[in-house]
Amino acid sequence: MKKYASLKSIASYVPSRCVKNSDFEEILDTSDEWIRKRTGIQTRYFASDDENSSDLGARAAKLALERSGLDVQDIDLVIVATLSPDYLGMPSSACLLSAKLGIRNKPAFDISAACSGFIYLLSLAKSFIESGAYENILIVGAEKVSSVLDFKDRSTCVLFGDGAGAAVIGTTSEKNKSILDVHISSDGTYYDYLLTPRSLKESKFLQEKFAPQYLQMKGNETFKLAVKTLTSDVKEIMKKNNIFSKDIDFFIPHQANLRIISAVGEQLKFSSEQVVVTVEKYGNTSAASIPMAMNDIYENGRLNGGDLMLLDAFGGGLTWGSALLYFGA
Ligand code: ACO
């Protein structure tokens, strides 16, 4: 019997410190009105000084494991997507997170695909499971974006938040409980649209050109490309799988900006009930944004086993991707 990969459980962790738009008014030339109008964001949550991405991720992962009914010993592989790892380079946040959960002697590694991280994770997990390499994989999007933000730059620091989302990917023989399809892509010629600090000594050329000490973003250019790419990517994956907008229970796009979400949702003819929006609460939590949004509808009792979800993300690299999957719980 054919074995499909299946998303068995979802969970998230939101750090406790809530930061309102008005809190930025005290340190920057900005306003609650500008931030709400241009992005839809009202609040975001920041991790404490002693919490790192692996801590946030471990909290979400522990709950995802509990919800899957599996034990730590059942997990064959741990993969973390993050742009804000505990350490630049090594050890990976996946190794640290595994240790915190008590998972030992199993492979663990990080991937770097910025805000598209969770879609890349799904693609990897699906391939590993359907090739027969592993049975149960823990995938985690974990971000302490606040650690790379320049709090003097009003055009970026108001946009992001910290948090983590985790899922257990297992196997199923039922297609209508499986991950149907995942598409991922990138174009490195746009590498300078979104940049974070370099760990290595800067070359003089790059210092003069970008001086990338903190996260920087060409917001307007990114916005336009995001709407175009997200819309075409989703159209492609739906066409390939012969799925129409009306067949989708939940469209869960990356939560960067309400205007991007609305533009893409309208172009794809999704109703407001189908489109999941959490950006107003959490801001842009990068690789954690899609699993955090998925967990919100799960905890609200809206997401049930067998529901069909369409995920869509875009981020630094540039990277993008989409996924079509049933909730396998
Ligand atoms: N408060 C007040 N004014 C501001 C602020 C702020 N926080 N930020 C920028 N402004 C000003 C600018 O300085 C500019 O002023 P000027 O006209 O005097 O020069 C004006 O507002 C307009 O700036 P724009 O950048 O043109 O504003 P825009 O409407 O494009 O909104 C935003 C900016 C929110 C960043 C938007 O472009 C966006 O969301 N971009 C896409 C983000 C995204 O999707 N990123 C990808 C994922 S992230 C990842 O991978 C990590």
Boltz pocket constraint, residues with backbone or C-beta under 6 A from the ligand:
constraints:
  - pocket:
      binder: B
      contacts: [[A, 29], [A, 30], [A, 31], [A, 34], [A, 35], [A, 38], [A, 39], [A, 114], [A, 115], [A, 116], [A, 154], [A, 155], [A, 156], [A, 158], [A, 194], [A, 218], [A, 219], [A, 220], [A, 221], [A, 222], [A, 223], [A, 226], [A, 256], [A, 257], [A, 260], [A, 284], [A, 286], [A, 314], [A, 315], [A, 316]]
      max_distance: 6.0
